[in-house]
Amino acid sequence: MKKYQYDVIVVGAGHAGCEAALAAAKIGAKTLLVTSNLDNIALMPCNPSIGGPGKGHVAREIDALGGEMAKNTDKATIHIRMLNTSKGPAMWALRAQIDKKLYTQEMIYTLQTQENLDLKQEMVTELIINNQQIEGVIVKSGLKFSSPAVILATGTFLNGKIYIGKTTYGAGRGGELASINLAENLKELGFKIGRLNTCTPPRIDRRTVNFSSMKEQKSADIPLAFSFENEGKIYKNFSVFLTRTNQKTHQVIRNNIHRVPLSNGTIQSVAI
């Protein structure tokens, strides 16, 4: 079994995993970033936006610490606004709507051009631990990667499940395999395994939407940027549109509430 040696191994290439791998590589650590699909690095499968109340502050703090999220956001922004401007400055929050494909492409390029950083498309199945010390990981193909430091940034993949009505199946996210073996390995090592819920809205074909009955919200008319290193821009090509529920939509919900996993007992927890 071939063995590779690294200073740091990061498992998972979502937003957190990318930042962790880049931070390690930038300080000179020989770093390996392992993900199950190199084409889906930093993918935004649910809401293609960065920022908003709370999250916007975190994104800009990451930027202040030398991270890449804000810089890549500025490269992929199509619409940006400062929220809560009717309140005091402490409540203001920057939010950008993103070209999700471009964001992924930009982050892949950032990772590929970073010195001291290797990318590997594999599924980690087991942690190598001896005498209560981490020594690396084993991947599904049988390869061993050695390191005295392993960072788990697995997101929704550890024994992940998708629920659509009464249908349930294992998945890390739509179209991708869940990480079953690593979840079982962590459980065997004594870690308590749990699962967080997130409810995902449907994807709608914009060609089927009547925008005339919605409220248009244009991008900010002043230059804005997420990264402190970039100059602000004005984005005029795309607007977002606001709509509200009414009695008819409420009735649709009441008529179908028995199909909802959180209501029919399929999921025994509270959604986040």
C-alpha atoms as one frame of an Amber mdcrd trajectory, in Angstrom:
protein
   0.000   0.000   0.000   1.627   3.243  -1.151   1.999   5.975   1.451   2.217
   9.757   0.964   3.474  12.252   3.568   1.934  15.680   4.246   2.046  18.268
   7.027  -1.724  18.868   6.886  -4.598  16.925   5.305  -7.978  18.600   4.802
 -10.998  16.378   4.109 -13.749  18.162   2.183 -13.514  21.052  -0.284 -16.489
  23.198   0.587 -16.027  26.787   1.753 -14.453  25.792   5.082 -12.202  23.118
   3.603 -10.882  25.436   0.906 -10.030  28.147   3.431  -8.364  25.636   5.777
  -6.237  24.145   2.995  -5.207  27.545   1.654  -4.342  28.839   5.127  -2.090
  25.842   5.783  -0.399  26.013   2.384   0.235  29.757   2.655   2.289  29.311
   5.830   4.464  26.723   4.102   2.827  23.482   5.229   2.759  20.718   2.626
  -1.004  20.330   2.346  -3.391  17.817   0.784  -7.029  18.687   0.068  -9.179
  15.585  -0.510 -12.669  15.804  -2.014 -15.029  13.317  -3.621 -15.510  15.502
  -6.719 -12.966  18.055  -7.919 -15.556  19.619 -10.241 -17.773  20.569  -7.298
 -15.261  22.432  -5.159 -16.890  25.281  -3.165 -20.232  24.402  -4.740 -23.306
  26.377  -3.683 -26.140  23.889  -4.257 -28.837  25.680  -2.257 -28.717  29.460
  -2.157 -26.212  31.017  -4.600 -25.393  33.983  -2.389 -22.654  35.083  -0.036
 -23.264  37.168   3.053 -26.363  38.570   4.687 -26.922  39.228   8.415 -24.331
  37.363  10.464 -22.853  35.470   7.526 -21.705  38.664   5.810 -19.660  39.593
   8.868 -18.042  36.156   8.914 -17.151  36.345   5.206 -15.475  39.720   5.677
 -13.632  38.574   8.800 -12.264  35.639   6.778 -11.115  38.200   4.207  -9.412
  40.306   6.882  -7.524  37.183   7.977  -6.262  36.539   4.441  -8.953  34.148
   3.208 -10.212  33.772  -0.359 -14.014  33.688  -0.055 -14.548  37.439  -0.419
 -12.046  37.769  -3.275 -13.729  34.964  -5.225 -17.131  36.443  -4.422 -16.143
  39.710  -6.092 -15.093  37.798  -9.207 -18.466  36.021  -9.462 -20.946  38.665
  -8.225 -23.991  39.500 -10.364 -26.003  41.478  -7.769 -25.005  43.089  -4.469
 -26.726  45.111  -1.758 -26.061  46.434   1.716 -28.894  45.184   3.940 -30.438
  46.811   7.028 -29.326  50.329   6.075 -32.383  51.773   7.854 -30.714  50.724
  11.115 -27.398  51.664  12.663 -24.080  50.751  10.966 -23.557  47.835  13.371
 -26.586  46.146  11.770 -25.539  46.638   8.154 -24.827  43.438   6.252 -23.423
  42.980   2.761 -25.015  40.297   0.564 -24.062  39.283  -2.974 -25.893  37.045
  -5.433 -23.358  34.822  -7.175 -22.822  33.084 -10.489 -22.370  29.729  -8.732
 -20.553  28.049 -11.626 -18.088  30.912 -11.939 -17.496  30.944  -8.183 -16.557
  27.258  -8.267 -14.260  27.796 -11.260 -12.497  30.700  -9.561 -11.960  28.742
  -6.343 -10.618  25.743  -8.266  -8.126  28.045 -10.021  -7.117  29.591  -6.681
  -6.431  26.145  -5.214  -4.608  24.845  -8.288  -2.225  27.809  -8.359  -1.434
  27.771  -4.626   2.065  26.544  -3.766   2.400  23.663  -1.268  -1.146  22.452
  -2.013  -2.132  19.178  -3.709  -5.696  18.272  -4.714  -6.939  14.682  -4.718
 -10.295  13.305  -5.865 -10.982  10.481  -3.426 -13.411   9.445  -0.697 -11.776
   9.269   2.735 -12.982   6.132   4.517 -10.863   5.936   7.649  -8.617   7.931
   9.963  -5.256   6.405  10.873  -4.833   6.672  14.648  -2.104   5.092  16.770
  -1.661   5.637  20.507  -4.436   8.247  20.399  -2.488  10.297  17.837  -3.711
  11.074  14.326  -1.321   9.814  11.654  -3.276  10.283   8.429  -6.178   8.939
   6.375  -7.073   5.975   4.174  -9.112   6.562   1.011 -11.523   4.263  -0.806
  -8.925   3.140  -3.364  -6.742   1.871  -0.511  -4.087   4.593  -0.618  -2.706
   5.937   2.653  -1.885   9.605   3.169   0.153  10.351   6.284   0.022  13.559
   8.306   0.239  14.655  11.953  -2.742  16.973  11.383  -6.081  16.128   9.753
  -8.884  18.684   9.395 -12.407  17.366   8.784 -14.576  19.793   6.804 -17.102
  17.249   5.581 -20.215  19.427   5.600 -23.390  17.450   4.852 -21.605  14.321
   3.606 -21.186  12.239   6.795 -23.938   9.631   6.398 -25.992  12.347   4.696
 -29.586  11.814   3.634 -31.993  13.618   1.332 -35.729  13.695   2.029 -38.262
  14.540  -0.681 -41.743  13.941   0.672 -41.793  10.305   1.799 -38.775   9.428
  -0.346 -35.424   9.106   1.442 -32.011   8.210   0.064 -28.386   8.556   1.067
 -26.470  11.463  -0.460 -23.899  14.056   0.494 -25.980  16.494  -1.529 -28.046
  16.055  -4.700 -26.262  13.726  -7.119 -23.285  12.970  -4.835 -22.506   9.989
  -2.610 -22.711  10.236   1.160 -19.590   9.474   3.204 -20.793   6.341   4.998
 -17.474   4.683   5.866 -15.920   7.759   7.463 -19.062   8.355   9.525 -18.923
   4.769  10.800 -15.202   5.091  11.504 -15.742   8.232  13.590 -18.492   6.454
  15.508 -16.166   3.514  16.215 -13.582   5.980  17.516 -16.075   7.248  20.089
 -17.341  10.399  18.414 -21.035  11.168  18.777 -22.574  11.324  15.299 -25.499
  13.657  14.623 -27.167  15.272  11.658 -28.264  18.867  11.009 -31.282  19.677
   8.850 -31.560  22.248   6.113 -34.668  22.835   4.019 -33.940  23.578   0.373
 -36.295  25.610  -1.865 -37.293  24.326  -5.311 -35.486  25.403  -8.469 -37.791
  27.313 -10.814 -37.324  27.933 -14.527 -37.321  31.731 -14.855 -39.083  31.395
 -18.218 -42.165  30.167 -16.348 -42.300  33.085 -13.882 -44.574  36.132 -14.204
 -42.215  38.841 -12.967 -44.781  41.614 -13.529 -46.532  40.714 -10.268 -43.311
  40.831  -8.249 -41.335  43.642  -6.680 -38.026  44.264  -8.435 -34.959  44.823
  -6.276 -32.040  46.256  -8.212 -28.411  45.921  -7.289 -26.899  48.764  -5.257
 -26.327  52.027  -7.132 -23.054  52.648  -5.301 -19.829  50.652  -5.779 -19.571
  47.726  -3.348 -17.120  44.859  -2.870 -16.804  42.022  -0.371 -13.024  41.998
  -0.171 -11.170  44.845   1.478  -8.505  44.428  -1.210 -10.872  45.072  -4.134
 -12.462  48.258  -5.422 -16.246  48.328  -5.406 -18.310  47.874  -8.568 -21.857
  48.662  -9.667 -23.751  45.701 -11.142 -26.650  46.612 -13.438 -27.331  43.470
 -15.475 -29.394  41.478 -12.974 -32.173  42.213 -10.497 -33.769  40.021  -7.870
 -37.540  39.854  -7.431 -39.568  39.672  -4.243 -42.881  37.888  -3.838 -45.123
  37.033  -0.918 -47.400  34.201   0.044 -51.175  34.648   0.142 -54.247  32.670
   1.175 -54.041  30.489  -1.944 -50.448  29.464  -1.266 -51.301  28.878   2.400
 -54.099  26.553   1.308 -51.702  24.581  -0.912 -49.489  24.095   2.142 -52.417
  23.024   4.344 -53.589  20.545   1.707 -50.144  18.937   1.454 -48.691  19.290
   4.939 -49.027  15.529   5.438 -46.382  15.047   2.730 -43.739  17.096   4.553
 -41.091  14.892   6.267 -41.014  17.147   9.335 -44.787  16.837   9.721 -45.426
  13.181   8.887 -42.817  11.751  11.261 -40.203  10.804   8.652 -37.747  13.232
  10.292 -37.724  13.132  14.092 -36.100  16.506  14.768 -36.437  20.247  14.327
 -35.350  21.841  11.032 -32.662  24.499  10.994
